[in-house]
Amino acid sequence: YGESGTGKELVAKAIHEQSDRNDKQLVYVNCGALPENIIGSEFFGYKKGAFTGAAKDKHGFLDIADGGSIFLDEVGEIPLNMQVKLLRAIEGGGYSPVGSTETRTPDVRIIAATNRDVKKEVNAKLFREDLYYRLSVFPIEIAPLRERKSDIPLIAEEFVQQACNRLGVVKIPLKEKHVVELMNYQWPGNIRELHNVLERGVISSSGPKLRLLDELTLQEIYYAKPNHFLQEV
């Protein structure tokens, strides 16, 4: 659990990489990006000829993740009818690829993430209660960046290094004044926003000097007084 941009995918990767499954694949699935009409075939795969366009057999996400882990991002976006099938697969009942009578039971660790209040979704009948309790075996809540500012210097140093490497420029040092500016900001967009601000800082910097102050000041004005921002800037 955690607000948007807090780094849930990074936590999922760390869980996988530090497990005894790290020699197998971590399959990333953005549940909110899958069209409802194909989500079943994407999860469970299909056999050749199962429907128009199925020219060959295709493995689903669960097949690919067999022996490893699967990360279900935005799990609250899964349609209710698909939640039933996923629950059955998780509880050991297995699943069948579309167009097949074969039952498969892969060995998969499931890591699910959401920025929604799933308990409220359950009460509103938008998320199955049985699937919620099946997934919520070991809940991890990721605090927003504003509540763990001591992490900012290390994260920022890494992001600046990544941006310099990607842009092919000499590493720009992150000075103490930069760290102070970054730690004084509230980061409503969390780590994703920190990444973007630092990359823009590297792009707009001339020589070995990182420019952040103007960027953060403008964002503070924008989030505090959007109308004032639009009129004055």
C-alpha positions as CSV (number, residue, x, y, z in Angstrom):
1,Y,0.0,0.0,0.0
2,G,1.1,3.6,-0.6
3,E,0.4,6.8,-2.4
4,S,1.1,7.1,-6.1
5,G,4.8,7.5,-6.7
6,T,6.1,6.1,-3.4
7,G,8.1,3.3,-5.1
8,K,5.9,0.3,-4.7
9,E,7.4,-1.3,-7.8
10,L,10.9,-0.9,-6.4
11,V,9.9,-2.6,-3.2
12,A,8.4,-5.5,-5.2
13,K,11.7,-5.8,-7.1
14,A,13.7,-5.8,-3.8
15,I,11.4,-8.5,-2.3
16,H,11.9,-10.7,-5.4
17,E,15.7,-10.1,-5.7
18,Q,16.3,-11.0,-2.0
19,S,14.2,-14.1,-2.2
20,D,15.1,-17.7,-3.2
21,R,13.1,-17.1,-6.4
22,N,15.6,-14.5,-7.7
23,D,16.9,-16.9,-10.4
24,K,13.4,-16.8,-12.0
25,Q,11.5,-14.0,-13.6
26,L,9.6,-11.1,-11.9
27,V,6.6,-10.4,-14.1
28,Y,5.2,-6.9,-14.0
29,V,1.5,-6.5,-14.7
30,N,-0.2,-3.1,-14.8
31,C,-3.7,-4.2,-14.1
32,G,-5.2,-0.8,-14.9
33,A,-3.7,-0.9,-18.4
34,L,-5.3,-4.2,-19.5
35,P,-8.5,-3.9,-21.6
36,E,-11.3,-5.9,-19.9
37,N,-12.0,-8.0,-23.0
38,I,-8.5,-9.5,-23.1
39,I,-7.5,-9.6,-19.4
40,G,-8.3,-13.3,-19.1
41,S,-6.2,-14.4,-22.0
42,E,-3.3,-12.1,-20.8
43,F,-3.3,-13.7,-17.3
44,F,-4.0,-17.3,-18.3
45,G,-2.8,-17.5,-21.9
46,Y,-4.6,-19.1,-24.8
47,K,-4.4,-22.0,-27.3
48,K,-4.1,-21.6,-31.0
49,G,-7.5,-21.1,-32.6
50,A,-9.2,-20.2,-29.3
51,F,-10.5,-17.0,-31.0
52,T,-10.1,-14.9,-34.1
53,G,-6.4,-13.8,-34.3
54,A,-5.1,-16.6,-32.0
55,A,-2.6,-17.9,-34.6
56,K,-0.5,-19.7,-32.1
57,D,-0.4,-20.7,-28.4
58,K,0.5,-17.9,-26.0
59,H,1.7,-18.2,-22.4
60,G,-0.1,-16.0,-19.9
61,F,1.5,-13.9,-17.1
62,L,1.1,-16.8,-14.6
63,D,2.8,-19.2,-16.9
64,I,5.7,-16.9,-17.5
65,A,6.1,-16.2,-13.7
66,D,6.1,-20.0,-12.8
67,G,8.8,-20.5,-10.2
68,G,9.3,-16.8,-9.8
69,S,7.1,-13.8,-8.8
70,I,4.4,-11.7,-10.3
71,F,3.8,-8.1,-9.4
72,L,0.1,-7.0,-9.8
73,D,0.3,-3.2,-9.9
74,E,-3.0,-1.3,-9.4
75,V,-4.7,-4.6,-8.4
76,G,-7.9,-2.7,-7.5
77,E,-8.5,-2.2,-11.2
78,I,-9.1,-5.9,-11.9
79,P,-12.7,-6.5,-13.0
80,L,-14.9,-8.5,-10.5
81,N,-15.5,-11.4,-13.0
82,M,-11.7,-11.7,-13.4
83,Q,-11.2,-11.6,-9.6
84,V,-13.1,-14.8,-9.2
85,K,-10.8,-16.7,-11.6
86,L,-7.7,-15.2,-10.1
87,L,-8.8,-16.2,-6.6
88,R,-9.3,-19.8,-7.8
89,A,-5.8,-19.9,-9.3
90,I,-4.2,-18.5,-6.1
91,E,-6.0,-20.9,-3.8
92,G,-4.6,-23.9,-5.8
93,G,-7.6,-24.6,-8.0
94,G,-5.5,-23.8,-11.0
95,Y,-6.7,-22.3,-14.3
96,S,-7.1,-23.2,-17.9
97,P,-5.8,-21.2,-20.9
98,V,-8.5,-19.8,-23.1
99,G,-9.6,-22.6,-25.5
100,S,-8.1,-25.4,-23.4
101,T,-9.4,-27.9,-20.9
102,E,-5.9,-28.4,-19.4
103,T,-5.6,-27.3,-15.8
104,R,-2.3,-25.6,-14.8
105,T,-1.1,-24.8,-11.3
106,P,2.0,-22.7,-11.4
107,D,4.2,-22.0,-8.4
108,V,4.1,-18.2,-8.2
109,R,4.7,-15.6,-5.5
110,I,2.1,-12.8,-5.9
111,I,3.0,-9.3,-4.9
112,A,0.0,-6.9,-5.2
113,A,0.1,-3.1,-5.0
114,T,-2.5,-0.4,-4.9
115,N,-2.9,3.3,-3.9
116,R,-6.6,2.7,-3.1
117,D,-8.3,2.0,0.2
118,V,-9.2,-1.6,-0.7
119,K,-11.2,-2.1,2.5
120,K,-13.6,0.7,1.3
121,E,-13.6,-1.0,-2.1
122,V,-14.7,-4.2,-0.4
123,N,-17.5,-2.5,1.5
124,A,-18.7,-0.9,-1.7
125,K,-18.7,-4.3,-3.4
126,L,-16.1,-3.1,-5.9
127,F,-13.5,-5.6,-4.8
128,R,-14.1,-9.2,-3.6
129,E,-13.7,-9.7,0.1
130,D,-12.3,-13.2,-0.3
131,L,-9.6,-12.1,-2.8
132,Y,-8.7,-9.1,-0.5
133,Y,-8.0,-11.4,2.4
134,R,-6.2,-13.9,0.2
135,L,-3.8,-11.2,-1.1
136,S,-3.4,-9.4,2.2
137,V,-1.3,-12.1,3.9
138,F,1.7,-9.8,4.7
139,P,0.7,-6.1,4.1
140,I,3.4,-3.5,3.7
141,E,2.6,0.2,3.9
142,I,5.1,2.5,2.1
143,A,5.2,5.9,3.7
144,P,5.1,9.0,1.5
145,L,8.4,10.7,0.9
146,R,7.4,13.7,3.1
147,E,7.3,11.3,6.1
148,R,10.8,9.8,5.4
149,K,12.9,12.8,4.4
150,S,16.0,11.2,5.7
151,D,15.9,9.0,2.6
152,I,16.0,11.9,0.3
153,P,19.8,12.6,0.1
154,L,20.7,9.0,-0.9
155,I,17.8,8.7,-3.4
156,A,18.6,12.1,-4.9
157,E,22.3,11.2,-5.3
158,E,21.3,8.1,-7.2
159,F,18.8,9.9,-9.4
160,V,21.4,12.6,-10.3
161,Q,23.9,9.9,-11.2
162,Q,21.4,8.0,-13.3
163,A,20.4,11.2,-15.2
164,C,24.0,12.2,-15.8
165,N,24.8,8.7,-17.2
166,R,21.7,8.7,-19.4
167,L,22.4,12.1,-20.8
168,G,26.1,11.5,-21.2
169,V,27.3,14.4,-19.1
170,V,29.9,14.6,-16.4
171,K,28.5,13.9,-12.9
172,I,27.0,17.0,-11.3
173,P,27.6,17.1,-7.5
174,L,24.7,17.3,-5.2
175,K,25.7,20.0,-2.7
176,E,24.4,20.5,0.8
177,K,22.2,23.5,-0.3
178,H,20.5,21.2,-2.8
179,V,19.8,18.6,-0.1
180,V,18.3,21.3,2.2
181,E,16.1,22.5,-0.7
182,L,14.9,19.0,-1.4
183,M,14.2,18.2,2.2
184,N,12.3,21.4,2.8
185,Y,9.8,20.5,0.0
186,Q,6.7,18.4,0.7
187,W,6.8,16.2,-2.5
188,P,3.1,15.6,-3.2
189,G,4.2,13.4,-6.2
190,N,6.6,11.4,-3.9
191,I,9.6,9.7,-5.4
192,R,8.3,10.0,-9.0
193,E,8.2,13.7,-8.6
194,L,11.7,13.8,-7.0
195,H,13.1,11.8,-10.0
196,N,11.5,14.3,-12.5
197,V,12.7,17.4,-10.7
198,L,16.3,16.1,-10.5
199,E,16.3,15.0,-14.1
200,R,15.0,18.5,-15.2
201,G,17.7,20.0,-12.9
202,V,20.4,18.0,-14.7
203,I,19.0,18.9,-18.1
204,S,18.9,22.7,-17.3
205,S,22.2,22.9,-15.6
206,S,25.2,24.5,-17.2
207,G,28.5,22.9,-16.3
208,P,28.9,21.4,-12.9
209,K,26.2,23.4,-11.2
210,L,22.8,21.8,-10.4
211,R,19.8,24.1,-10.7
212,L,16.9,23.2,-8.4
213,L,15.7,26.3,-6.5
214,D,13.6,27.9,-9.2
215,E,12.0,24.6,-10.1
216,L,11.0,23.8,-6.5
217,T,9.8,27.3,-5.8
218,L,7.5,27.3,-8.8
219,Q,6.1,24.0,-7.8
220,E,5.5,25.2,-4.2
221,I,3.5,28.1,-5.7
222,Y,1.6,25.8,-8.0
223,Y,0.5,23.3,-5.4
224,A,-0.4,26.0,-2.9
225,K,-2.2,28.5,-5.2
226,P,-2.8,27.0,-8.7
227,N,-4.7,30.1,-9.9
228,H,-2.0,32.5,-8.7
229,F,0.6,30.3,-10.5
230,L,-1.3,30.6,-13.8
231,Q,-1.6,34.4,-13.5
232,E,1.8,35.3,-12.3
233,V,4.2,33.0,-14.1
